[in-house]
Amino acid sequence: MQPVSLSSLKENSMKLRPSLALLLAFTLTGAYAQSAADLGAGTTGRKASSLPLTATPTQAQAAQLSARFLTRFHYESQPLDDAMSAKIYKAYFDALDGEKVFFTQTDMAKFVPLKTQFDDAIWNQNLSGPFSVFNLYIQRAVDRMSYARELLKKGFDFSGNESYTFDRKKSDWPKDQAELDTLWRQRTMNDWLRLKLAGKPDDEIRKTLDKRYASYIERVRQLDGEDAFQSFMNAYAESTDPHTDYLGPRAAENFDISMKLSLEGIGAVLQARDEYTQIREVVPAGPAAKSGKVHVGDRIVAIGQGTDGAMVDVIGWRLDDVVNRIRGKKDTTVRLEIVPADAGLDGKHEVISLVRQKVSIEEQAAKKKILDIKDGNVSRKIGVIELPTFYSDFGARREGDKNFKSATRDVAKLLGELKAAGVEGVVMDLRNNGGGSLTEANELTGLFIDKGPVVQVRDARGAVDVQGDDDPGMAWSGPMAVLVNRGSASASEIFAAAIQDYGRGLIVGQPTFGKGTVQNLVDLDRFSNRANKEKPELGELKMTIAEFFRINGGSTQLKGVTPDIAFPKNGDEKDFGESTYDNALPWTQIAPAPEYKPVADLKAYLGQLQGKHEERVAKLPAWKLMLDELAQYRKMRDKTSISLNLAQRQAERKDQDAIQADFRARHKAIDGSASLADDDKDNLDDGLNPNERSLKSELKQEKEAKKATDPQLDETAHILFDALGLIKGDAKLAAEVLPYGGRFSTNTTAAAAPEKLSSPVTH
């Protein structure tokens, strides 16, 4: 079993929710898109699944085996009884129909007996109850979209005073079919009105929406028993605590890839568009890139295995099934039949043969850059290391591979390069870093301290294990700051908390997520009669088995890490973070770690830095623009309903266009970029889903966004610039705020990452 601890922005937004719920969450708000970097696994593709879906004996066994672990080994184990069944019942329906747009109160009345039967379903290996819910869910989704398609034939009258409540999380289920029809008429009206406000004629609107809804129906019909089982088991797992999950074989493989940042495939990011799988990105140095024959925008229409395997048509397939056929063992061949991007759908097809290789996913690896900060006649270089996740290749590490992928090893290398470039301060950018390996969090901290405890881990028995850095020396001993936000969780919080408790560096930004638990990955196949089978069948359980504590005895649970210098909040804390979970563990504390002792006291100049920060941002156009955009975001996010009157929406649209035009002009004045691509500037909301826009336009917007000024990172670098100025001008102050009385310098030789063979994870 591998100790794991997962949470944060990634876990909150990319949680292993049922596929249908994902489709709903995005399609109905105009933001649905799928992509993958050669990720995915599963059975052969299919156009549609046969209903009713039924659970397999393997799934029933996986459910019962999961229950045995959860009721015996979970950090706060709870019996699987009628009380837990009621929790699963609520979680299951919240996951499937949290917006209350498919089931009616009549449906829910029929489901009431299941509230006390889900525990029996799992123990008795009879999952007919939860599968019956999922089957009706599919039927209702198809019915609703078919109803919406019928409404399109008639068109709508937008002269009335109706409004559409699009946020229905706190609403009741519609009481009957008539109320449900009214809700869907309003949803469909809003889809139409968005396109109308964007200047689209009625015929084009009708065609666009009919295609959208038909595509949605096709995707719903492709849902299978694995989706149903994953949905139900996650409802059970997450009823024990927010960070326990069931990972089916496909999800478990993807999680492993996300941790080791590598896979065996062709090196391409794929995206579903209409009935086609399209190349969204070609990964540098991968087989696809090296061939010179695969390009962004190409559509894959068929796939063949080996040099002479039959070509299988994949038009209309689920993305994960297409990906599963493309991925495979290293040094094996896969053939792709593609329609080149510049040839059009009726263009000549080409067949490309590629040999699969190990592909690194460098997008999620640590990266560095240098910011030149100037104030008057003084200029200083500030190094920045962006770390999206605390990754680690557990398998390669266990096998003794000296070159295993590791966040700590990569950061140590980047620190050496930054020192060689002459930087005077380092910012660790952990914004939206959801965590990863607990070992990596521990060892990464060791790069910035001489030696000592880093984190305390308490198991279900109450035993506390103190983990820390035993290797003397630091890779970086100079001034540093850690930039965090609400999306910084788990391993990020361990690192930031240790840096703060030691007084080793400044914590800057927003309060973090607040996750203080550790999970273990349990390979269910290892504990069954299928243990010797080559292909995993039962999946994995990511189960909470411990809680971690700061070295000062406090906890990040619920409270997170409070920055030394706080940046404005965006308001998401009401909906996002540990404190938003009903079943989150409470905050507690234990004794400080033995041998823990702060190495510096940053309070000696924190007040001065805060004053300089406030004085500077009051004059910064970029900071003022950020505040105004945050205010507008909060205002729009707090809305739960919208008018369906054309004249009123046109007036609102005019106001929004003016606000966004002002934002774009201010962005351009600051950094020469625009918040929206130039060809979209007249259409703030074009009414389209991302996969309905051109890929070229979508990629252009992403490129523009990356070029825009990052006021929070720039200000963090300026704060570090101020700190350096104060340190250089006052030897006594330097002795207080630099580690170990300032006896280390920024020229310290980089310490190698410790080679420990444990594999804790904190995502």
C-alpha positions in Angstrom: 0.0 0.0 0.0 1.3 3.5 -0.9 0.6 6.3 1.6 -1.2 9.1 -0.3 -2.9 12.3 0.6 -4.9 14.1 -2.0 -6.9 17.4 -2.3 -6.9 20.9 -3.6 -7.9 22.6 -6.8 -7.2 19.5 -8.9 -9.2 17.2 -6.6 -12.0 19.7 -6.3 -12.4 20.4 -10.0 -11.2 17.1 -11.5 -12.7 14.8 -8.9 -13.5 11.4 -10.1 -17.1 12.2 -10.6 -19.4 10.1 -12.8 -18.9 10.8 -16.4 -22.5 11.9 -16.9 -22.3 14.4 -14.1 -19.2 15.8 -15.7 -21.0 16.1 -19.0 -23.9 17.9 -17.3 -21.8 20.2 -15.2 -20.0 21.5 -18.3 -22.4 21.1 -21.2 -25.3 22.9 -19.6 -23.1 25.9 -18.6 -21.5 26.3 -21.9 -18.1 25.1 -21.0 -17.7 21.5 -22.0 -14.4 20.2 -23.4 -12.4 17.0 -23.0 -8.7 16.5 -23.4 -6.0 14.1 -22.4 -2.3 13.6 -22.8 -2.4 10.0 -24.0 -4.3 9.3 -20.8 -7.1 6.8 -20.3 -7.7 3.1 -20.3 -10.7 0.8 -20.8 -12.4 -1.6 -23.0 -12.9 -1.4 -26.7 -14.9 1.6 -27.9 -18.6 1.6 -28.6 -21.3 3.8 -30.1 -23.8 3.1 -27.4 -24.2 0.9 -24.3 -27.0 -1.6 -23.9 -29.5 -0.7 -21.3 -30.2 -1.7 -18.6 -26.6 -1.6 -17.3 -25.9 -4.3 -14.7 -23.0 -4.8 -12.3 -20.4 -7.5 -13.0 -19.4 -10.0 -10.3 -15.9 -8.3 -10.4 -17.5 -4.9 -9.5 -19.6 -6.5 -6.7 -16.4 -8.1 -5.3 -14.6 -4.7 -5.5 -17.4 -3.0 -3.6 -17.4 -5.5 -0.8 -13.6 -5.6 -0.6 -13.6 -1.7 -0.4 -16.1 -1.9 2.4 -13.8 -4.2 4.4 -11.0 -1.8 4.2 -13.0 1.3 4.9 -14.7 -0.2 7.9 -11.5 -1.5 9.4 -8.6 0.7 8.3 -9.9 4.1 7.6 -8.5 6.9 9.9 -12.0 7.4 11.4 -13.6 4.0 10.4 -17.4 4.0 10.4 -19.6 0.9 10.1 -21.3 0.3 6.8 -24.9 0.2 8.2 -28.2 2.0 7.6 -26.7 5.3 8.8 -23.9 5.1 6.3 -26.3 4.0 3.7 -28.3 7.2 4.1 -25.0 9.2 3.6 -24.2 7.2 0.5 -27.8 7.8 -0.8 -27.4 11.6 -0.4 -23.9 11.7 -1.9 -25.0 9.5 -4.9 -27.9 11.7 -5.8 -25.8 14.9 -5.2 -23.2 13.5 -7.6 -25.7 12.4 -10.3 -28.3 15.2 -10.1 -26.9 17.9 -7.8 -28.6 20.6 -9.8 -32.0 18.8 -9.6 -32.6 18.9 -13.3 -33.4 15.2 -14.1 -35.3 13.5 -11.3 -38.6 14.7 -10.0 -40.0 14.5 -6.5 -42.1 11.6 -7.8 -38.9 9.8 -8.8 -37.3 10.5 -5.5 -40.3 9.1 -3.6 -39.8 5.8 -5.4 -36.1 5.8 -4.4 -36.7 6.3 -0.7 -36.5 2.6 0.2 -32.9 2.6 -1.1 -31.8 5.0 1.6 -31.4 2.1 4.0 -30.4 -0.6 1.4 -27.1 0.6 -0.1 -25.2 -1.0 2.8 -26.9 -4.3 2.1 -26.2 -3.9 -1.6 -22.5 -3.7 -0.9 -22.2 -6.4 1.7 -24.4 -8.9 -0.3 -22.7 -8.1 -3.6 -26.0 -7.1 -5.1 -25.7 -3.7 -6.8 -29.0 -3.8 -8.7 -30.3 -0.9 -6.6 -27.6 1.7 -7.3 -27.5 0.5 -11.0 -31.3 1.0 -11.3 -30.8 4.6 -10.2 -28.0 5.1 -12.8 -30.1 3.5 -15.6 -33.0 5.9 -14.9 -30.5 8.7 -14.8 -29.4 7.9 -18.3 -33.0 7.6 -19.5 -33.9 11.0 -17.9 -30.9 12.7 -19.4 -31.8 11.4 -22.9 -35.4 12.4 -22.4 -34.6 15.9 -21.3 -32.2 16.6 -24.2 -34.7 15.1 -26.6 -37.3 17.4 -25.2 -35.0 20.4 -25.6 -34.4 19.4 -29.3 -38.2 19.5 -29.8 -38.4 22.9 -28.3 -35.9 24.3 -30.8 -38.4 23.6 -33.7 -40.8 26.2 -32.3 -38.4 28.9 -31.2 -39.1 31.2 -28.2 -40.7 34.5 -27.2 -38.3 36.7 -25.3 -40.6 39.5 -24.5 -41.9 38.2 -21.2 -40.6 38.6 -17.7 -39.4 35.1 -17.0 -36.1 34.4 -15.3 -34.0 31.3 -15.3 -32.4 30.0 -12.0 -29.2 28.3 -13.2 -27.8 27.6 -9.8 -30.1 24.9 -8.3 -27.8 23.3 -5.7 -30.1 24.5 -2.9 -33.4 24.0 -4.9 -35.8 21.1 -4.5 -36.4 18.5 -7.2 -39.2 19.6 -9.5 -42.4 18.3 -8.1 -43.7 16.8 -11.3 -43.2 16.5 -15.1 -44.8 19.8 -15.8 -42.4 21.7 -13.5 -39.5 19.8 -15.0 -40.6 20.8 -18.5 -40.7 24.4 -17.4 -37.2 24.2 -16.1 -35.9 22.7 -19.3 -37.8 25.2 -21.4 -36.0 28.0 -19.5 -32.6 26.3 -19.8 -33.1 25.9 -23.6 -34.3 29.5 -23.9 -31.2 30.7 -22.1 -29.0 28.7 -24.5 -30.8 30.3 -27.5 -30.7 33.8 -26.0 -26.9 33.6 -25.4 -26.4 32.9 -29.1 -28.9 35.5 -30.1 -27.1 38.2 -28.0 -23.9 37.2 -29.8 -25.5 38.1 -33.1 -26.3 34.7 -34.5 -29.4 34.3 -36.7 -32.2 32.0 -35.7 -31.5 29.3 -38.3 -27.9 29.1 -37.2 -28.9 29.1 -33.5 -31.3 26.2 -34.1 -28.7 24.2 -36.0 -26.0 24.9 -33.3 -28.1 23.9 -30.4 -29.6 20.8 -32.1 -26.1 19.6 -32.9 -25.1 20.3 -29.3 -28.0 18.4 -27.7 -27.7 15.5 -30.2 -24.0 15.2 -29.3 -24.8 15.2 -25.7 -27.3 12.4 -26.1 -24.7 10.4 -28.0 -22.2 10.8 -25.1 -24.8 9.9 -22.5 -25.7 6.7 -24.4 -22.0 5.7 -24.3 -22.0 5.6 -20.5 -21.4 2.1 -19.3 -21.3 -0.1 -16.2 -17.9 1.1 -15.3 -19.2 4.7 -15.1 -22.2 3.6 -13.0 -19.9 1.6 -10.6 -17.4 4.4 -10.3 -20.2 6.9 -9.5 -21.7 4.7 -6.8 -18.4 3.7 -5.2 -17.2 7.3 -5.0 -20.5 8.2 -3.3 -19.6 5.6 -0.6 -15.9 6.5 -0.4 -16.6 10.2 -0.1 -19.2 9.7 2.5 -16.4 8.5 4.9 -14.5 11.8 4.4 -13.9 14.2 1.5 -10.6 12.8 0.3 -11.3 9.1 0.2 -12.0 7.9 -3.3 -12.5 4.7 -5.3 -10.4 4.6 -8.5 -11.5 2.1 -11.1 -8.7 0.5 -13.2 -8.9 3.4 -15.8 -8.8 6.1 -13.1 -6.1 4.3 -11.1 -3.8 4.2 -14.2 -4.4 7.9 -14.9 -3.6 8.8 -11.3 -0.3 6.8 -11.6 0.5 8.8 -14.7 -0.2 12.1 -13.0 2.2 11.2 -10.2 5.2 10.0 -12.3 4.6 12.5 -15.1 5.2 9.9 -17.8 3.4 7.3 -19.9 4.0 5.0 -22.9 2.3 6.3 -26.0 2.7 8.6 -28.9 3.0 12.0 -27.2 -0.1 13.9 -28.2 -2.9 15.7 -26.3 -6.3 14.7 -27.6 -9.6 16.4 -27.5 -13.1 15.3 -28.5 -14.8 17.6 -31.0 -18.1 16.7 -32.5 -17.7 13.0 -33.4 -14.0 13.2 -33.9 -10.9 12.9 -31.8 -8.6 15.8 -32.6 -5.0 16.5 -32.0 -4.9 19.4 -29.5 -1.2 19.5 -28.8 1.9 17.6 -30.0 4.3 16.9 -27.1 7.9 17.9 -27.9 10.3 15.0 -28.4 7.5 12.4 -28.4 7.0 9.9 -31.3 4.3 12.1 -32.9 6.5 15.2 -32.9 9.6 13.3 -34.2 7.6 11.8 -37.0 6.8 15.3 -38.4 3.5 13.9 -39.7 1.2 14.7 -36.8 -0.1 18.2 -36.4 -2.4 20.2 -34.2 -6.0 20.0 -35.6 -5.6 16.6 -37.3 -8.6 14.3 -36.8 -8.1 10.7 -36.0 -10.7 8.5 -37.8 -9.3 5.0 -37.4 -6.6 3.1 -35.4 -4.7 -0.1 -36.2 -2.4 -2.1 -33.9 1.0 -3.3 -35.1 2.2 -3.0 -38.6 -0.7 -4.9 -40.2 -3.5 -5.0 -37.7 -7.0 -4.1 -39.0 -7.9 -0.5 -38.9 -10.8 0.2 -36.5 -13.1 3.1 -37.2 -13.2 5.4 -34.1 -15.5 8.2 -35.3 -18.0 8.8 -32.6 -16.1 6.9 -29.9 -15.6 8.1 -26.4 -12.3 9.9 -25.9 -11.0 7.5 -23.3 -11.6 4.6 -25.5 -9.7 6.2 -28.4 -6.8 7.0 -26.1 -6.8 3.4 -24.8 -6.2 2.1 -28.3 -3.4 4.7 -29.0 -1.5 4.0 -25.8 0.4 0.8 -25.3 3.7 -0.8 -24.4 6.9 0.8 -25.3 8.5 -0.1 -28.7 5.2 -1.4 -30.1 3.6 0.1 -33.2 0.3 1.9 -33.6 -1.1 3.2 -36.9 -3.3 6.2 -37.1 -5.6 7.1 -40.0 -6.0 10.8 -39.9 -7.7 13.7 -41.8 -5.1 16.5 -41.9 -6.1 19.7 -40.3 -5.7 21.7 -43.5 -7.5 19.2 -45.7 -11.1 19.6 -44.3 -13.4 16.8 -43.4 -13.6 15.6 -47.0 -9.8 15.7 -47.5 -7.6 12.8 -48.3 -6.9 10.5 -45.4 -3.3 9.6 -44.4 -2.1 6.6 -42.5 0.8 7.2 -40.1 2.8 4.5 -38.3 4.3 5.4 -34.9 6.3 3.4 -32.4 5.2 4.0 -28.9 7.8 5.4 -26.4 8.0 6.7 -22.9 6.7 10.2 -23.0 7.4 12.8 -20.3 4.5 15.2 -19.4 6.7 18.2 -18.8 3.8 20.6 -18.6 3.3 19.5 -15.0 7.0 19.5 -14.1 8.9 22.2 -12.1 9.9 25.2 -14.2 12.1 28.3 -13.6 12.3 31.8 -14.7 14.1 35.0 -13.6 12.4 38.3 -12.9 14.5 41.5 -13.1 13.1 43.8 -10.4 14.1 47.4 -10.4 13.5 50.2 -8.0 15.3 53.5 -8.7 18.9 52.7 -9.5 18.8 49.3 -7.8 18.2 46.1 -9.8 18.0 42.6 -8.5 17.4 39.2 -10.0 14.6 37.1 -8.4 14.4 33.5 -9.3 10.9 31.9 -9.6 10.2 28.1 -9.5 6.7 27.1 -10.5 5.8 23.7 -9.1 2.3 22.5 -10.3 2.4 19.3 -8.3 4.6 17.2 -5.9 5.2 14.4 -8.4 7.2 11.2 -7.9 7.6 8.0 -9.9 7.1 5.6 -7.0 7.7 2.5 -9.1 11.1 3.6 -10.5 12.1 4.8 -7.0 11.3 1.4 -5.4 13.2 -0.3 -8.1 16.4 1.7 -7.4 16.3 3.8 -10.6 18.8 6.6 -9.9 17.1 8.8 -12.4 13.5 8.4 -11.2 11.2 11.4 -11.8 11.0 13.6 -8.6 9.8 17.1 -7.9 12.6 17.5 -5.3 15.4 16.4 -7.7 14.1 18.8 -10.4 13.8 21.7 -8.0 17.3 21.1 -6.7 18.6 21.2 -10.2 16.7 24.4 -11.0 18.0 26.0 -7.8 21.5 25.3 -8.9 20.8 26.9 -12.3 19.3 30.0 -10.6 22.3 30.4 -8.4 24.6 30.2 -11.3 22.6 32.9 -13.0 23.1 35.2 -9.9 19.6 35.4 -8.4 19.5 36.9 -4.9 16.1 35.6 -3.8 13.8 32.7 -4.8 10.0 32.5 -5.0 8.4 29.0 -4.8 5.1 29.4 -6.7 2.7 26.8 -5.4 -0.5 28.4 -6.5 -3.1 25.8 -7.5 -0.6 23.0 -6.5 -3.0 20.4 -5.1 -0.2 18.3 -3.5 1.2 14.9 -4.4 3.9 12.9 -2.7 4.3 13.4 1.1 7.9 12.2 0.8 8.5 14.9 -1.9 7.0 17.6 0.4 9.4 16.5 3.2 12.4 16.3 1.0 11.7 19.5 -0.9 11.6 21.3 2.5 15.0 19.8 3.2 16.4 21.8 0.3 15.7 25.0 2.2 16.6 24.0 5.8 19.8 22.6 7.2 18.2 19.6 9.0 15.3 19.0 11.3 11.7 17.9 11.5 9.3 18.8 8.7 5.9 17.2 9.4 4.2 15.1 12.0 1.9 12.2 10.9 -0.6 10.7 13.4 -2.3 7.4 12.5 -5.6 6.0 13.6 -4.1 4.6 16.8 -2.8 8.0 17.8 0.8 7.2 17.2 2.8 10.2 15.9 5.6 9.8 13.4 7.9 12.8 12.9 9.3 13.0 9.4 12.1 15.4 8.5 15.4 16.2 6.8 18.4 14.4 8.2 20.9 15.6 5.6 22.8 18.7 6.6 23.2 21.5 4.0 20.8 23.5 1.9 20.3 23.9 -1.8 19.2 27.5 -1.2 19.9 29.4 2.0 19.1 32.9 0.9 15.9 34.9 1.2 12.8 33.1 -0.1 9.1 33.4 -0.4 6.3 30.9 -1.0 3.4 32.1 -3.1 0.1 30.3 -2.3 -3.6 30.5 -2.9 -6.8 28.7 -2.1 -5.8 26.0 -4.6 -2.6 25.2 -2.7 -3.3 22.1 -0.7 -2.0 19.1 1.2 1.7 18.7 0.3 1.8 22.4 -0.6 0.5 23.2 2.8 3.1 20.9 4.5 5.9 22.7 2.7 4.5 26.2 3.3 3.7 25.5 7.0 7.3 24.1 7.6 8.9 27.1 5.9 6.7 29.4 8.0 7.2 27.6 11.3 11.0 27.7 10.9 10.9 31.3 9.9 12.7 30.2 6.8 10.8 32.3 4.3 7.8 34.6 3.7 4.4 33.0 3.0 2.6 35.3 0.6 -0.8 35.2 -1.1 -4.2 33.8 0.0 -5.1 31.3 2.8 -4.6 27.8 1.5 -7.1 24.9 1.0 -7.1 23.5 4.5 -6.4 19.8 3.9 -4.6 18.0 6.7 -5.2 14.3 6.0 -3.1 11.5 4.5 -4.4 8.8 2.2 -3.1 5.4 1.2 -3.5 3.7 -2.2 -4.8 0.2 -1.8 -4.5 -2.1 -4.8 -7.6 -4.2 -4.4 -6.4 -6.8 -6.9 -3.6 -7.7 -4.5 -6.2 -8.8 -1.9 -8.3 -11.0 -4.1 -8.1 -14.2 -6.0 -7.3 -12.1 -9.1 -3.9 -11.0 -7.6 -2.0 -12.9 -10.3 -3.8 -11.6 -13.3 -1.8 -9.3 -15.5 -4.7 -6.8 -16.1 -6.1 -4.9 -13.1 -9.8 -5.5 -12.6 -10.8 -4.3 -9.1 -9.2 -0.9 -9.1 -7.7 1.0 -6.1 -9.0 2.6 -3.0 -7.5 6.0 -2.0 -8.3 5.8 1.7 -7.6 8.3 4.5 -5.3 6.6 7.0 -3.6 9.5 8.9 -3.6 13.2 9.7 -0.6 15.4 9.4 0.4 18.2 11.7 2.7 21.2 11.6 6.0 20.9 13.4 4.8 23.6 15.8 1.9 21.2 16.8 -0.8 23.0 14.9 -2.7 21.6 11.9 -3.6 22.8 8.4 -6.9 20.9 8.6 -9.7 23.4 7.9 -7.6 26.4 8.7 -4.9 26.0 6.0 -1.8 28.2 6.1 -2.3 31.9 6.8 0.1 34.0 4.7 2.5 36.5 6.4 1.5 39.0 3.7 -2.0 38.5 2.5 -3.3 39.2 -1.0 -7.0 39.9 -1.8 -9.3 36.8 -1.7 -11.4 36.0 -4.8 -14.4 34.9 -2.8 -14.1 31.2 -3.7 -13.5 30.2 -0.1 -17.3 30.0 0.3 -17.5 27.2 -2.2 -14.0 25.8 -2.4 -11.8 24.4 0.4 -11.8 22.0 3.2 -14.2 24.1 5.3 -16.9 23.7 2.6 -17.2 19.9 3.2 -19.8 18.8 5.7 -17.8 15.7 6.7 -14.4 17.3 7.0 -12.3 16.3 10.1 -12.2 19.0 12.8 -9.1 21.1 13.5 -7.0 19.7 16.4 -3.4 20.2 17.6 -0.7 18.1 19.2 2.7 18.8 20.9 5.4 20.5 18.8 7.9 18.2 17.2 11.0 17.3 19.3 14.0 19.3 18.2 11.9 21.8 16.4 13.3 25.3 16.7 12.8 28.3 14.4 15.9 29.3 12.5 15.0 32.9 12.0 12.4 35.5 13.1 10.8 37.2 10.1 8.6 39.4 12.4 11.7 41.6 12.7 10.9 43.1 9.3 7.5 41.9 8.5 5.9 45.2 9.4 8.2 47.1 7.2 7.6 44.8 4.3 3.8 45.0 4.8 4.0 48.8 4.7 6.1 48.9 1.5 3.7 46.4 -0.1 0.6 48.4 0.7 2.3 51.7 -0.4 3.4 50.1 -3.7 0.2 48.3 -4.8 -1.8 51.5 -4.1 0.0 53.0 -7.1 0.1 49.9 -9.4 -2.2 49.9 -12.4 -1.9 46.2 -12.7 -2.9 45.7 -9.0 -5.9 48.0 -9.3 -7.0 46.2 -12.5 -6.7 42.8 -10.7 -8.9 44.2 -7.8 -11.5 45.4 -10.2 -11.6 42.1 -12.1 -11.9 40.2 -8.8 -14.8 42.5 -7.8 -16.5 41.9 -11.1 -15.9 38.1 -10.9 -17.4 38.0 -7.4 -20.4 40.0 -8.5 -21.1 37.6 -11.5 -20.4 34.5 -9.5 -22.9 35.4 -6.8 -25.7 35.6 -9.3 -28.0 32.5 -9.3 -30.6 33.5 -11.9 -30.8 35.5 -15.1 -33.5 37.2 -17.0 -35.0 35.7 -20.2 -36.2 39.0 -21.5 -34.3 40.1 -24.6 -34.4 43.8 -23.9 -33.2 43.4 -20.4 -30.4 41.0 -21.4 -29.3 43.3 -24.2 -29.0 46.1 -21.7 -27.0 43.9 -19.3 -24.9 42.7 -22.3 -24.1 46.3 -23.2 -22.9 47.0 -19.7 -20.8 43.8 -19.6 -19.3 44.6 -22.9 -18.3 48.1 -21.7 -16.7 46.6 -18.5 -14.8 44.0 -20.4 -13.7 46.5 -23.1 -12.3 48.7 -20.3 -10.5 45.7 -18.8 -9.0 44.8 -22.2 -7.8 48.3 -22.8 -6.2 48.5 -19.4 -4.5 45.1 -20.0 -3.1 46.3 -23.3 -1.9 49.5 -21.7 0.0 47.5 -19.0 1.5 44.7 -21.0 0.4 44.9 -24.6 -1.9 41.9 -24.3 -5.7 41.6 -24.1 -7.7 39.4 -21.8 -9.5 38.1 -24.8 -8.2 37.4 -28.3 -8.6 40.3 -30.7 -11.1 38.5 -33.0 -13.3 37.8 -30.0 -13.3 41.2 -28.4 -16.7 42.1 -29.8 -18.3 38.9 -28.5 -17.8 38.7 -24.8 -20.1 35.7 -24.6 -20.4 34.0 -28.0 -22.9 31.5 -26.6 -20.7 28.6 -27.8 -19.2 25.7 -25.9 -15.4 25.5 -26.1 -15.5 22.4 -28.4 -17.8 24.4 -30.7 -15.3 27.1 -31.3 -12.4 26.7 -33.7 -9.3 25.1 -32.1 -7.2 27.8 -33.6 -9.2 30.5 -31.7 -9.1 28.5 -28.5 -5.3 28.0 -28.6 -4.8 31.7 -29.4 -6.7 32.7 -26.3 -4.6 30.4 -24.2 -1.5 31.8 -25.6 -2.6 35.4 -25.0 -3.5 34.5 -21.4 0.0 33.1 -20.8 1.5 36.4 -22.0 -0.5 38.6 -19.6 1.0 40.2 -16.6 0.9 38.2 -13.4 0.5 41.0 -10.7 0.6 38.6 -7.8 3.8 37.0 -8.8 5.4 40.3 -9.7 4.4 41.8 -6.3 5.8 38.7 -4.5 9.1 39.3 -6.3 9.0 43.0 -5.2 8.4 42.0 -1.6 11.5 39.8 -1.8 13.3 42.7 -3.4 12.3 44.9 -0.4 13.5 42.1 2.0 16.9 42.0 0.3 17.2 45.8 0.6 16.5 45.7 4.3 18.8 42.8 4.9 21.7 44.4 3.0 21.3 47.6 4.8 21.2 46.3 8.4 23.6 43.5 9.6 21.7 43.1 12.8 18.4 42.6 11.0 20.0 40.2 8.6 21.2 38.0 11.6 17.5 37.9 12.8 15.7 37.1 9.5 18.2 34.9 7.7 18.4 31.2 8.6 20.8 30.2 11.3 21.9 33.8 12.0 22.9 34.3 8.4 25.8 31.9 8.5 24.7 30.4 5.2 24.9 32.3 2.0 23.2 32.0 -1.4 26.3 30.4 -2.7 25.7 27.2 -0.6 26.4 24.1 -2.6 23.1 22.5 -3.7 22.2 19.5 -1.6 21.1 16.4 -3.5 17.6 15.2 -2.9 17.6 12.5 -0.2 17.2 9.0 -1.6 14.4 7.6 0.7 12.4 4.7 -0.6 9.1 5.4 1.1 6.3 6.6 -1.1 3.8 8.8 0.7 1.7 11.1 -1.4 -0.3 14.2 -0.8 -2.3 15.6 -3.6 
